[in-house]
C-alpha cells in the first residue's frame, strides 16, 4: 500500500515531466518553423549551401533541424562537410531559441501536447493533494520496511539463529524492534490513513473536457502547480526584480510559512512576500496583474502563523471589497471591514480579537482607541495616493506607519510623476534611503537607480514573470468623422471647448462613425465567442455606448457606482454568455477590478495620462487571462485624437523607460507629470490652439484668392481653452 502511494506520485511526476518536454518540443518546433532556412548563414561562418537546401524543399530551420546528415548529402552539391555545417548551424539556432522560449499552455484543445499537459498537471495535483497527509511516512515505510524484513530474517527461526553470527543476530533483533514500531503505528490508525490515500488514488482521472473546463476557470493555479513540480518558468533574475545578489540570497534563505493561506503562490510571488518580510519596510511596485494583493496577504499570514495578531490594510474605497474577498478566499485570517455602517462594531472586535482590519484612506483617521495596539504589518495599497505629504490622508497614514513594525506599500505606478514624489514614499518607510538619493539619479540610468533603491523597492513586469501570458495585440482604429460629427467638432474647436472636442465622436450616436466601428468590433468579438470591455473618460460617451448595445451591456461602471455594485457588475459580466460587453469609466474600471473574462478592450478616446490606458488594459491582460487580448483604440484623424497622441507619445516612452523597471525619469519631469490640472490645462490650450490654426488654414484654402475686404478676425486667446471643464469623476 505504501509502495503504491509512492509509485503513484513518481509516475504522475514522470508523466508531467514527459508532458512538459513534449510541449517544449512543440513550441520549439513552431519557433524554428517560422525561421527561413536562409537564416542559417547568419548562424555560422562555414559554408551552408542555402540555395541548394531551398531548391531541395528545405524552407525553414526546422526542416534542417529534423533532418539527418545522410538525408542532406542526398541533395545534389551537398557533401558530408556541408551537411554537418548545416546541422551544426540549425542546432545552434535551436539552442538559442530554446533558451528564449516562452512556455505556456495555449487554448488550442486540438493540440495533443496542450491537452496532455493540462491532464498531467491536474493528475499530479490531485495525487499530491490526496497523499499529502501520509506522503512522508509512506516514503519512509517503502524505503525502510523492506530493509527491516531482510535484516530480521536471521532471527525468524532457531536454525537461522544458530548459524548466524552474533552481528547478524543483533541486527535481526534491532530490525524486529523496528518492525514492531511500525506495527504499533498501524494499530494506532496509520493503516487507515494509508488506506484512505490509496483509495483516493483509485479515483479515475478527469476527462479531457473536465480538465479543460477546470483550466479555463482556474488557469493560474495550474501554472503554480507546474512551477512547484518542475521549477520556475520565468527568468530568475527578472523574477527577483534585478536586485543585488546578496539581497536575493537573503530573501531566498527566508522560509515562508504558508500554513494559513489557501492558494499556491507563483515563484515570483513567494519571493515578493519574503522580500517584504526580510526588509520589513518596502514598496512592491509590480506591474498590474501580477498579484500584489496575494503577496501582501501571504506576508501577513506568515506573521500570523508566527504569533502576530493585528494587521491593517489601507486602500482606496474602490478596492476595499476586493481585499475583503481575497483575504476570505485565500487565507484563514479573520477580516474586519472598518468602513461603512458597521465600522465601529468591527473596529472594537478587531481591537479585542485581532485579525486584518481593512479600511480606506479617508476612514483611517476615524479608527479610535487603537494607540495600544501593536500593528504587525501595515499594508498600504495604491500607495501613490499618499505621495503628497501635505494631504490629510498622508499625514494620518504616516502616524500609522510610525507605529507599525512592518510596512508594505503596494502600487503599480509608484514613480508615475516626479522623482521627489517617489522619494516621499521612500521617506515614509526608510528616511535614510530617501535622504541618500541624489535627485539626479535618473540621469545615471536604470541600473544605477535600481542599485540605489534595491533595499526598499521591488518591481517586476508581466513580460518578466508571466511567460504564459497571452499576446497583447494593440490596434489603432482610425476613423473619419461623419458629416455631423465634423460639424460638432468644428463648433467645439471654434469656441475652444477641449472636452467637447474630445467627445465629438460620440456626441450624436445616430451619426457617430466611432460608435459604428465600436459596434462592429464587439459584434465580431461575439461571433468569435469573446467578451469585450469598453472604456471611456466621459459619462455621456458611456451612455451612448450602453444605449447602442442594449441588453448586451453591463454597466456603465462610473465613479458614482459603489465598490460592492461594481464587483457585482463584473461578476455578472463574467457569468454572462459570450458576446457580453462591460462598459466602464476609465477612472473607475481601471482600478481595483479584475476583468479577465474580457479579451477585447475598446478605448473610446486617447487619455491625457498614458498610465490610465495601461492600467485599464491591465485589468484584462493579467494573470489568469487565457486568450490573446486585443486592444482597439478608436481614433479620428486630423482631430484632437491625433494631436493628443503626437504630444503624449514621447511622454509615454520616457515613463516606460524608467518606471517599468524601477527607474525614475527625473531628467524630464514634464514627460510624466500629466495628472495635475495645471499641466492638463496647458496641454488642452496647446491642442486647441493647434486645431484652431489648422481649421482656419482649411477654411482659407477653400476661399478663392482675393484681396481682403475686411480686417481678419482675432485669433482665440489662450483663455478660451481655460473655459474647458475640468476632468469628470
N, C-alpha and C positions, 0 to 999 in steps of 0.2 A: 504493500500500500504506500509506504514512504517512497519507495523507488518509483512507483507510478506517478507520484506528485512531482518529484524532481525531474523525471524523464519528460513529463508533460511541459514543464517550464522550459527545459532545454530545447525541446522540439519546437515550441512556439517561438522562442527567440531565434532559433536557427531558421525557421520559416520566415520570420520577419527580416532577418539578415539577407536571405535569398531574395525576398521581395524588394528590399531596398536596392540590392545590386542590380536586379532586373530593371527597376525604374531608372536608376542612374544610367545604365547602359542605353535604355530607350531615349533618355534625354540627351545623352552624349551623341548618339547617332543622329538625332534630329539637328543638333548643332553642326555636326560635320557635314550633313547632307545639304546644309544651307551655304557651305563654303565652296566656291568654284574650285575645280581641280587646278586651275592656273595659279592659285594662291600658294601651291606647294613650292613654286620657285622662290617665293619670299621667305620660306622657312628653311632654305638650305642654300649653301654656296655651291653645292655639287650639281652636276647636270641631271635634270629631271626628265627631259623629253616630253614636256607637257602637251605639245601639239599632237604627238603620236598617241598619247593617252586619250586625248579628246576624240581623235579620229576613231579610236577603238571603242568608244562609248563610255569612257570613264569621265563623267560630268562633274562629280563632286569629290571632295576629300574622302567622304565616306566610302565611295566606290573603291578607292585605292586602299583605304584602311582595312577593308574587309577582304581584300584580295590576297593571294599568296604570291611569293616571288615567282614561282613556276608559272602561274597564270599571267603575270605581267610579261615574262620572257616570251610568251606565245605571240605577243604583239610584234609586228614587223618593225625592226630597227631598235628594239629594246633588248639589251643584253642583261646578263646577270648583275653587273655593277650598277647599271641604270635602274634596274628593278629594285635593288637594295636601297639605292639612294631615294627612290620614290617612297618606298615603305618607311624608311627612317624619317623622312620629312612628314609623312602622314601621321606617324606615331608621335612625333614631336608636337604637331598641331593638336592631336588628341589629348596629349598630356596637359597642354595649356588650357584647352577647352574644358577638360575635366576639373582643373583647379578652380576655374571661374564659374563652374556650373551652378545655376540657381535651381536648387532641389525643391520641388513642390508637387503636390497632388492636383492634377487638373480635373475639371468636371466632365471629362470625357469617359462616360461609362463604357464605351465600346473598346477602350484600350485595356487589354488584359493586364498590363503592368500596373495601371491605376487601380483596377478592381482588386487585383491580388494584394496590393499594398494595403488598401483600406481593410480588406478582410484580415490580413495578417496583424495589423495594428489592433484591430478590435479583438481578435482572438488572444493575442499576447496580453492585452489589458484585462480581459475577462479572467484569464488564468491567473495572472498576478493577483488580482483582487480576490479571487476565490481561495487561493492558498496562502495569502499574506499572513493570517494568524499562525500558521504552522510551517511556513516555508523554511525557517531557520532550523527548527527541530527536525523536520523531515530530511533536510540535507545531512544533518548530523547523524540521524538514525541510519540513513542509507550508507554513509561512509563508515560508521563505527560498528554497526551490528555484525556485518559480515566478518570483520576482523575479530570481534569478540567470540563469535561462534567457532571460528578456526582455532583461536588460541585456547578455547575451553575444551576442545576435543580430547586432549591427553587426560583430562580429569573426569571424562564422562563414564569410563568403565575401569574396573580394577585391573584388567590385563594391560590396558594402555598406561595406567598409572605405574604399574610395576616396571615396565620397560622404559618409561620416560625418565629423563634426568631430573635432578632437583630444580633446575632453572625452568624447565618446561612445566613441572608440576606447580611451581609458584605462579608462573604466568597463567596457567589454566585456572588456578584459584582466583587470581585477580580478575580474569575475564569473566568468571562465573559471577563474581560480585557485581561487575559492571552490567551484566545481563539482568541480574536481579533488580538493579536500579531502574533499568528500562521497563521491566515488568511492573514495578511499582507505579511508574509514570502512566503506563497503560491503564492500570487498575484505577488510578485517580482521575480518569477522564481523558487521558491523552489519546486513546484509541478513537473516542467519539470525535475529537477534533480532526484527526486524520481522515476518518470515515466521511465526515461532512465535506472536507475539501475534495476527497476523491470522488464523491457523488456529484459535486459541483462541476468537476471536470468532465463528467459524463453527459452534461447538457450539450445538445447539438450546437455547433457554431451558428452564428447568424447567417442568414441567406445574403446573397449579393444585394437584393433590394433593401433588406433591413439595414445592412451595413452602410449602404449609400445614403439612405434616409437619415440614419444617425449621424453620419459625417456631415451632411448638409446642415443639420441642426446644431452640431457641436464640432465644428472644424478645429477650433483652437485646442481643445483637449487632445485631439488626435495627434496634432503636432507636438504637444507637450509629452505625450506617451512616447512618440517616436524619438524625441530627444533624450528622454530618460533611459531608453533602451539602446540607442545606437550613438548617442552623443550629440553635441550641438550641431545644428545645421548651418549656422552662420559663422562668419569670421570672428574669432575670439577677440581680436584687437578692437574691432568695431563694437562688439557686444559689451566690451569693457570700457567703452567711451573714450578710448585713446588715452587712458590715464597712465601715470608713471608706473614702471614695473614694480617698485617696492610697495606702492599703494594697492595695486592689483593683487600682489601676493598676500598682503594683509587681509584684504576682503575675501579672497578665495579660501584663506585659512579659517575664516569665521564659520562656525556651524550654525545654520539657521534652523530653529525649531519650528517645524511645520505641523505640529500635532493639532493645532486649533484652527487650521484652515482646511477648506473642502474643495480646493482647486489645485490642479497641477501647474506649478509655475514654469514658465519658459526659463531657459538658462540665463538669458539677459535680465529677466525679471527678478530671479533669485539674486543675481549679482547686485541689482539696484537696491533691493531690500537690505542686503548685507552691507552695502556701501553706506546706507543711511544709518545703520546700527553701529558700524565701526567708527564712522566720522562724527556721528551724533547730531551735528547741526549743518544740514546740507540742502542744496537745491537739486532736485531731479527735474531736468528740463527736456525729457524725452519728447520727440515729435508726437503729435496727436495720433491715437490709435494703437499705442504700444502698451497700454495697460498701466498707467501711472497709479491709478486708484488701487489696483491689486498689489502693487509694490508697497504702498503705504499701509495697506491692510495687513500684509504679511509681516511687516516690521512690527506693527502693534501686536499682532498675535504672538510673535516670538516673545516680546516683553511680557505679555500676559502669562504665557506659559512659564516664564521665569519668576512669576510672583508679583509683577506690577499690576496696579489696579485701575488707575484713572487715565483716560485718554481723551483728547479733544480734537475734533475736526472742524475747521472754519472754512467756509466756501461760499460762493455766490448762491442766491436763492434758487437759481435755475438748475443747480446740480445737487441740491440737498437731498432730493428724493433718490437720485442715483446712488449717492453714498449710502443712504439707509438701506436700499435694496441690495447693493453689493455686499455690505457688511453682513446682512442677514443671510444672504445666499451662499457666500463663500467663506464664512468664518463662524466660529462658535462664540464670538464675542457678543456681549449684551449691548444693544444700541438704544440710545435715548435721543430723541429729537427735541432740541431746545429751540423751537421755532413754532410760532402759531399758538393756538388756544391752550395746548397742554404744556406750554413751556415751563411754567412754574412748578407743576407737579413733577414733570420729568426731571427738572433740574434738581429737585430735592432727592428724588430716587437715585439720580446719578451720584450726588454727593455722598449719599449713605451706602449705596451698593457697589459703586464703581461701574466700569464699562466704558463704552465710547459715546461721548456726547457729540452730537453733530449740530452745528449752528451756523448762522450766516454772519457775514462781516457786520451787517447793520444791527444784528441782535446780540453781538458779542458783549457789548457794554452793559447789557441788561442781566448778565449772569452774576448773581449776587451771592454772598455768603460762601465764597469758594477760596478765600485767602489762605485757608489752612490745608487745602488740597494740593498734594504733590502730583503734578502732571508728568507722567512717564514719557509721553510723546505728544507733541502738538503738531498736527498736520494742517498746513495752510494750502488749500487747493486754489488754483488760479491766482498764485501769489503775486502776479504783476498788478493785481488790484490794489496792493498797498505800496507800490513803488514810490508814490508821492508821500513823503514822511509828514507833511503838514495836514493831511486829512485826519478826521476823527477815527476812521476805521484803521488807519495806520498807527495812530497813537495807542488805541486800545489793543491792537494786535501786539504792539511792542511790549506792552505791560505783561501780556500772557507769555510772550516769547521769553522774557527775562525770568519768568517763574517756572519755565518748563525745562526739564532735564535734557530732553532731546527735542529737536525741531526739524521738521521736514517740509520744505517748500516744494510744491508741485506746480509746474507751469510749462506749457508747450511753447510759450513765447516770452521767456523772461528777459530777453535782450532786444525786445521789439523796438525800443526807441534809443535814447542816448546812453552812452556808457555810464554817466553819473547816476542814471536811474537804476541800472543794474547794480551799481555799487551800493545803492541804498538797500537793495535786497540782501546783498552780502553783509552789509554793515549790521543788519538786524541779527545775523547769525554769528559772524566772525569778524568783529570790528578790525582786528589786526590784519586780516587778509584784505579787507576793503581799503584800509589806510596804506597798505603796501602796493596797491595797484597804481601804476603810472597811468594818468588819464590818456596818454598817447599809446597805450599798449596795443590798440588796434592796428597801429601803423606797422608794428612788427609782424603782423600776420597771424594765421591760425594757430600754428604750433606754439608760438610764444605766449599767446593768450591762454591756451589750454594748460600750459605748464603753470601759469601764474594763478589759475583758479582751480586747479585739479583737486585740491584738498576739500573743496566745498561745492563743486559743481560737476554734475554728470549729465551728459546728453547723448542720446542715440537717435538715429533717424530710421525710418521704416526700411529704407534701402540697405541699411547696415545689418539689421537683425531679423527682418521678415522676408527671407528669401522666397517663401511660399506665397507672398502677397501677389495677387494677380496684377497684370499690367494696368497702368493708368494711361488712357488714351484721351488727349485733350484736343478738341476740335473747335476752331473759331468759325461760327456760322455767320458769315457776313451777308446782311440783307440790305435791300434798298427800301427807303421809305415809300409807302404808298402815297398817292397824291394828297390825301387828307392828313396823313402823318407829317408830310413835309410842310403843309400849311401850319399845323400846330407847332411844329419845331421852329419854323421861321419866326412865328409870332413870339415864342418864348425867347429866342435869341434877340429879337428887336428890343424887348424890354429888359433884357439881361437877367432873366429868371433861370438860374442854373439848375435848380431842382426840376423845374418844368421841362427844361431841355432834356434832362436825363429820363424823364417819364414819357416823353412824347411818343415813343414807340408803342406804348400800351394805353395811351390816353383815351382812345375810342376803339374799343375791342372789335367792333364790326368791320373796321378798316385797317386793323393792325397787321402789318407784314410780319412783325416779330411773333405775334400770337399765332399766326397761321403756321409759321415754321415750328413753333413750340408744340402745337398740336400734332404736326407730322412726326416730330421726334418721339413723343410719348405714344402715339399710335404704333409706330414701328417697334418701340420697346415692348408694347403689349403683344404684338404679333410674334415677337421672339421670346415670349414668356418671361419678360423682365418687368421690374418696377422702377419708378423714377421719383426723384425728389427735385422740386423746383425752388430756387432761392431768388429772392429779390430784396432790395433795401426798402422798397416802397409798398405801403399797405394797399394803395389803390391798384398797383400792378398785381398784387397777390389776389385781390378781389376779382379783378378781371380774369386772371388765370383760373381761379376756382370756379367762377361762373361759367367759363367756357368748357371746363372739364366735367361739370355736373357731378353725377354720383361717383365718378372715379376719384374725385379729390378728397383728401383727408386734410383738414385744417381750414383756414391757414393758422399756423402757429406764429403768433406775434408776441411782442413784449407784454401785452395785456393778458395773455394766457398763463395761468399759474403753473408751476412746475408739475403738479400732480396731473393736471389736464394735459399738459404737453406729453408726458410719458404715456398717458392713456391713448392719445392720438397715435404716437409712434408704435405702441403695442398693437393697436387696431390695424394700422397700416401693415405691420409685419405679418399679421394673421390674414390679411385680405388676399384675394386671388391675384395672380399676375396681371399686370396692367394698371394696378393702383398707382396713384400719384400723391405724394406728400408735398404740401405747399407750405413753405416756411419763410419768415422774415430772416434775413441772413444773420442779424444780430442775435435773434432768439434761437433759431435752429442750428446755428453754427457753434454753439457752446453747450456742453452738458448732455447732448443726446447722441446715442449710437444708432446709426441708420444703415446697418449692413444689409438690410432687406432690399435697399435700392442699389442698383448697379448702373443707373443712368442718372447723371446730375445735370440739371439745366440752370445756368446762371443768366438771369434776365437782362442784366446790365453789368458793366465793369464797376468795381468798387474803388472808392477813394483810397482804401487801405489794402495793399496786396495780401496781407496776412488774413484778412477777413475771408477772402476766397479760399486760401489754403486751409483755414480752419473748417470751412463749410465742406469742402471736398473730403477732408479727413474724416468727417462723420460717416461717410460711406466707404472710403478707401482706407480700411483699418483692419486690425486683427479680427479674424472671423469672416471677412469677406471672401467669397469663393469664386466670384466671377470677375472678369475684366471690367473695370469701371470706365465708363465713357463720360467725359465732361464736355458739355456743349455750351459754349459762350455765345449768346445772342448779341450780335453787334451790327451797328448800322454804319456804313461807310460815309465819309465826309460829314461827320457829326461829332457831338460831344464824346461818343464812344471812342472814336478813332483818336481824338486829341488826348483823351484821358490815358489810353493805352500807351501812346507815344511818350507821354511825360512820366508815367509810372514804371515803364519797363526798366529804366536804369535804377529806379529806387528798389524794385523787387530784386534785381540782380545783386545789388550791394547788400541788401538784407540777407539774401540767400548765402552770399559768400561768407558772411561772418556768423549769423545766428544759427544756421543749420548745423554747424559743427562747433558749437560752444565758443563763438567768437563775437566781437562787437565792432561795428563799423563807426568808430569814433571819428575817423578822418572825414566822414561825410554825414553828420547827424541829420542834415536835411533830407538825406536819402531814405530815411526810415521814419522820421517823425511826421507822420501824416495824420495823426489822431487828434491833434488839438484843433479847436475851432479856428484859431488864427491861421494855421497852415492850410486847413481845408478852405477857408475863405480866400486865401491867397491863390490857391490852385483854381478855385472857381473863377476868380477875376481873370486869371491868365487865360483860361479856356474860353470864357465868354468874350473877351476882347478878341481873341484869335478867330472865333466863329463870326463875330460881327464884322470883322475885317474881310473874312472870306466871302460872306454873303453880300457885303457891299461890293466887292470886286465882281461877284457873279452878276449882280444887277447892272453894274456899269458895262460889263461885256455884252449884255443883252441890248443896251441902248445904242442907237445909231450915233456915229461920231459927229459931234457938233459943238459949237462954242457954247459955253454955259450961259444960260439966261438968268440965273439967279445964284445967290451965294449957296454953297453946299451946306447941308445940314450938319451941325456939330456932331462929332463922334460921341457916343455914350461915354459917360465918365465912369471911373472905377467904382464910384459909389453905387452905380446901378447893380453891379454884381453883389454888393453887400446886402441888397434887398432880398437875396435868396434866403429862403427859410433855413434854419439850422437842421441838422440831421434828425430825422424822426426816430422815435424809440423803436 
